[in-house]
Each structure stands twice: as C-alpha cells, then as structure tokens.
C-alpha cells in the first residue's frame, strides 16, 4: 500500500504516467496498475480518465492530502528507527551480587558515551529482575545463575567464581570451621542458593549465623570470626592483609554465570546494551574492581 500511495502522490505532482515511470523507475503499465490497485483497495475513483491526461477527482484530491500525511509519518518512523545516537530512557536491572560502589565508574562510562541517554538503574535479586524483564519493565537485566534456572535467550557475559573466606583463626582450625555458621545475604541470594546445594550434596546443613545485606558488614563479621562467608576469588589478595583468608571448607569454589537479559525491541538502544555488557564483562574480569559481595 505504501508504494501505491507514493506512486499516486508522484502522479499528482507530475501529471503524467510517463514522468512518474521515469522517476521511480517503473514501466508506464506498472505505474497505471499501482494507481488502479490503490483505487480498488480504497473503493473510490481517484482519476477522471475521461480527460487527457487524467485529472484527480474530488475524492482524489482528498486522498492525496491523506497520502502525503501517511508518507510523512512513515518517513518519521524510519528516522526514529535509524537514529545514530540512542536517546531516551534505558531501564537497567543489576543483580545485588554485582552492585558495588566501584561499578559506578563503569556506569559513568556508559552515560558518557551516550549523552542523550537517561539511565534508570535498579538493583535486586536475579529472580526478581528476570520477572521485571519478562514483564517489559526493564530494557536489560544483569543477573547471576548457577544453571538451575532457565532464563531463555540470556547472554552469558562472564563468570563469577566464589570462594569460602574466614578469619585467620578459623582457617587454622578445621574443628572450628565445622562449628562455625555462615554470614550470608538473605534469600533469594543466588550465591547462598548455590552454597546450600553444595552442602546438601555433602549431607551438611546450612547454618546461618547472620543474614546481612551489606557486603562491608558481612566481611567485617567474617574478619571477627563470627562466621564464614563467600567472596569473589579475584578479591582475595587485597583482603588477605585485612585478616580474611580463603578456606577450602566445601570442596572447591562455587561458579555462577553472569547473564544479560535484553528486550527484543531495543532498536537503537542495542548499542547501549552492548556497551553495558562490555563494561560488566570488564568489571567481573577484575578490571578496576574492588570489594564485591557474592550474593
């Protein structure tokens, strides 16, 4: 229908099938057929063919005005779809386990690259963010997964390796480790769920000594010997001097996939999602990163 409208508008401007055929380019019979198809689709006569060359009927003049409006609207839509610089609001969900103050630099890099973009950032647990994404309330979400849940067309952008940490005193005594509880984030923390599954495989209970949302307080309690905790392996070296050491208390480390969920209708915002994915990938890889909780 768009091609027929465009041909009809050109005919009104040129007043000749021959000239329209030269501009498109089409054969003259093809031009005539397009105008006839438009007449059939609308159920009206657009041209008075008794005149040579044919002239627009009164209805033809009205349809001409509407046709130009439609073609202008289509042009505007194409301009929106092909805009080079993403603009508008981008709603991003970030899993709590990656929500650390050092990430602010990575977020700032995204904003600096797209000055016409307004970023709306919200943190939460993976299951919550996945649901928000499913409902169309987020353009993208960064979540963690231990593989036990299916997240559809999620894009894997990294891996988070978590290790058990404790104080120097707890590291020196395996008996003390057995009696020590865990300092963890509340449910539904992804790392906590993965830890519980590992302990269940070993027929061991998960004894929670403290449920703390704040990563800094978690590590402070671990340092004081109030329990064992979980930490990204890449942070061990910088925390060893603070009295926190890695402990092999569960038979190895825990691994979580870092996934990105994207809206299928991002359009120009795809560039934004790609940039965010790259920044998160760098962050998880340990570039310019500091302390981060593993929940």
N, C-alpha and C positions, 0 to 999 in steps of 0.2 A: 504493500500500500504506500510506503514512503516513496518508492521510486515512481509510482504513478502520480503522486502528489507533486513531486519535483518536476516531472515532465510536463504536467499541466501548468504549473507556475511558469516554466520556461516558455511554453506556448503563448501564455498570456503576455509575456514580455516581448517575445519576438514576433508574434502574429503570423508565424509561418511554420508549417511542419518541416519544411526543408531546412530552415535555420536551426530549429531545435535538434534535428538529426545531426547537424554539423557540430553542435556544441557538446552533445552527450559523450561520444558519438554513437548513434544508432542509425539503422536504416529508417527511411520515411515510413514504411509499413509498420515497423516496430513502434515508432512514436504514436502512430494512429491507434494501434492496438492497446497501448498503455492508457491512452485517454479514454478509449471505449471501455476498458476494464474498470476504470475509475467510475465511469457513468453507471455501469452495471452494478458495481458494489454499492454505490450511493442511491441508486434507483432514480436518478434525475438526469436530465439532458443539460450538459454543460456548454455545448457549442450549437450554434444555429448554422447548420451545414447548408442551408439554402443560399447563404451568402458566400461569395468567393473573394478572398479566403474566408473560412468560417469565423464567426464572431462569438464572443461569450454571450450566453443568455443571461437574464437577470439572476437566475439561480447560480449560473457560472461565476458571476461577479462575487456573490456571497461566499461560494465555496472557495474562490481564490483568496479572499481575505482570511478565511479559516485555515486554508492550506499553508499560507505564509506563516501564520502563528504556530502551526504544528511543526513546520520545518525549523523555525527559530528555536522552538523548545527542544527539538531533537539535537540541534547544534549545541545548545547549552548543556544538555545531558552528556554529550560526548566530551565537552570541555571539562566537565566535572570528573569524568572517568579517566581522563588522560592528563590531569593536572600534575605537573612535575613535582611540586612541593606539597607534601602532605600537610593538611591543616584540619583543625577541629579538635575534638576531644578523643583521647585514646585511654580507655579504661584497662588498667593492668592489675592483675591479682598476683601477689607474691607470697609464696608459702612462708610460714613463720620460721621454718628452719634456715631460710636464707636471708631473713630480714635482719640485717646487721648494719650498724652505722657506717661502716666502711663502704657499703654498697652505694652510699649517697653519691660518691664520685662517679660511679658508673651510670647512675640515673641522670646525673647532671650532664654527662657526655651525650646522652640521648637527647635531652632537652636542647643542648647547644647545637646539635646537628639539625634539629627541626624547630626553628624559632617560631613557626606559625602553629605549632602543636601545643595543646594543653594536655598534660599527662595527669591522669587521676589514678593514684596508687592506693591499693588496699591490701592489707596482709590478712592471712587466715590459714586454716589447715587445708591440706590437699583436697580432702573430700568436699569441703565447703566451697573451695574455689572452683573445683570441677563442676559442681552443681550450678554455681553462678554463671560459669561459662556456658553450660548447656542451656540455660535459660536466656542466653543472649545479653547478659548484663555486664560481660567483660569482653573486650576485644581480644585479649590474650591472658593466659594464666601460666605462671611458673609453679610447678608442683613437684613433689617427691613421690617416688613409687618403689616399693620393694618387689614388684612384679605380681603381687597377689590380686591386684585390681586391674581391670581392663579400661583403658582411657581412650579407646577408639583411635583416631588419627593423631595421637600425640607424637610430637617430635622430640627425640632424645637429644639433648644438648650438652649432657655431661654426666658425670658420676660422682656421687658423694660417698667417700669411704670414711666410716665412723669407727673409732676405736674406744675401748674402755679406758677411762682415766681414774686415777685416785691420788691420794696423798702419798708422800714418801713412806710414811709408816705403814699404810695399808699395802703398799707394794712389797714391803719386806716380809709380810706375814700372810701366808695363804690361809691360815686358820681365821685370821681377822677378816679376810675377804669374804669367806663363807658366811660370816655373821653380819656382814655389812649390807645395808639396804642400798637402794638406788635413789639418786637425785635426778629427777626427770621432769620433762614438761608434762602438763596434763593431757589426758585423752582429748581428741584423737590424734596425738602426735605420731607421725609416721615412723620416726626412729624408735619410739617406745614400742610400737606395734611389732616392729622387726625384732627388737630385743626380746620381747615376750615370746615370739615364735621360736627364736634360737634357744631360749631357756627351756621351753616346753619340749623341744627335741631332746634335751638333756635331762628331762624329768626333774627340772628345777623350778621352783616358784619364783615369780617376780615380786620381790618385797620392796615396796616403795617407801623410802624414808622421808622423802619430801617431793611434793609436786610444786614446781616453781616455774612460772612463765618467763622470768627474766634470766637471760643467759649469764650475765655477770654474777648474779647471786648464786646461780647453780654452781659455777666454778669456785666461788668463794666457799660454799659449803663443802664441796669436794676437797678443797685445799685444807680445810679444817678437820677433815677426816669424818665428816658426818655421813658420807656415803660415796658410792661410785657413780661416775657419770659417763656421758658419751660426748665425744668431741671429734670434729673433722681431723683426720690424720695430719693434714698439712699444717695444723696449728700447734702440734706437739712441741716442736723445737722452741718456739717462743714462750710456751707456758712452763717448760721444764724449769726454768730459772725462778718461776713463781711457786715452786713446790708441788707442781702437778706432773705426774708421770704416766706413761702408758702402761697398762696392766693387761696381761693375757688371761682374762677371767672367764671368757666364754668360748674359747677355742677359735680365735681369729677375729677379724673385723666384720663389720656389717656394711653392706653396699646398697645404696639407694640410687636409682636413676633420677636424674634431673630432667624433667619433661616440660615441654611448652605446648599448651593448647591454644589454637588460633581459631578465630572466627573464619568461616569460609567466604565471608563477604567483605574482606578488608579493602580491596581495591588499592588505591594509592597508599593506604596505611600499611601495606605489606612491607614497604621499606622500613617503617618504624619497627614492626615486629622482627624483621631481620636484624636490625641494629640492636634491639633489646636482647635477642638471642645471643648475639656475639658478645655483648657486654656481660651477660650472665655466664656465658661459657668461660670468659676470661676470669671472672670473679671466682667461679668454682675451681678453676685451674690454679688458683692461688696468686694471681697477679694483683698486686696492691691490696691484698686481703689481710684482715686481721681476725680477731676472735669471732667465732660464729658458733651458734648452738646447733646441735644436730637433731632438732625435733621438728 
